[in-house]
Amino acid sequence: MASATQRIPSKRQTLDEAYAPPANFLEIEQSPDFSFKDGRPVHVTSQKQLDHKLEQIRLAKKMVALLKETEEVQRVYKVSCEEREVRGKEELAKRPIAKGVKSID
């Protein structure tokens, strides 16, 4: 039972490994850390930044398209619920009224 709770032996880490960037670290260049007060865009200075910005634009357009699709689905669902409610009211109106339920006063 003691062998089941023992720790897995790990490899000792050197200082170089400890202070090196992680193996799965993605080198993404950050855009300049300034902005203009009047709202002008900051110019792209490298191909990586341009690719990153184009990818962001592509994802934003895809998100807008998916949101429009979601709104259309919600609209269709609302219309179908309203139609179902109208049909239910029509069916209730067609049913005969039970005798003896209403009192005569």
N, C-alpha and C positions, 0 to 999 in steps of 0.2 A: 504494500500500500504506500510506503514511503517513496518508492520509485515513480509512482504515478504523479506525485506532487512536486518532484524535483524540477528545478529550472533547467531550461535548455541552455547548454553551454554556448556562450557568445564569443566572438572574436574581439580581442582588445583593439581599441581605436587609437591611432596615433594622433598627435597634435595637428599634423598636416591634414589628416582626414577630418578631424573635428572642426577645423576652421576653414575648410574648403567649401565652395558652394555645393549645394545638394546635387546629387546625380540627376535628379529629374527637374532641375532648375531651367526654366525657359528664359533665354535672354531676350527680353522685350525692351526696346529703347523707349524710354518715356518721352513724351513731348516736352517742350520747354516748360519750366515751372513758373511761367509768367503769363499774364493775359492783359489785354488792353481794356482800359476803363470804358471806352466808347463801344465795346462789343465786337470790334474787328476780330476775325479769326486769326489764329497763329499759323504761320506758314509751315508746311511740312518740310523737313530738312533731310530726310533719308528715305530710301526705298522701303525699309521696314515700316516706318511710320505711315507711308502712303498705302502700303498693303494692309496695314492694320486699320487705317481709316476707311478704306474701301470695303473691308470685311464688315466693319461696324455699320456702314451704310447699307450693305446688302442684307445684313441681319435685321436692321431697322425696317427696311422695306418688306421683308418677309413677315415680321411681326405685325405690321400694319395690315397686310393682306390677311393674315390669320385672324386678326381682331375683327376685320370686316366680315369674314366668313362666320365668326362666332356671333356677331350681331345679327346676321341674316338668319342663322339657326334659331336664335332667341325670338326673332320676329315671327318666323314660321311656327314655332312652338306656341307662341301667344295666340296666333290666329287659330291654330288647331284647337286650343283649349276653349276659345270663345265659341267656335263652331260646335264642339262637343257639348258645351253648356246650353246652347240654343236648341240642339237636337234633344237633349234631356228634358228641357222645358216643354218642347212640342209633344214628346211622348207622354209626359205627365198630364198635359191638357187633353190628350186623346183618351186617357183611361177613364172608365166610368167611376162615378163617385159612389162610395159604399153607402148602403141604406142604414139608417139608424145611428149614424155618427153625430149628426147635428141635432141639437135640442131645439124644441119649439118653445120659444118664450116671447 
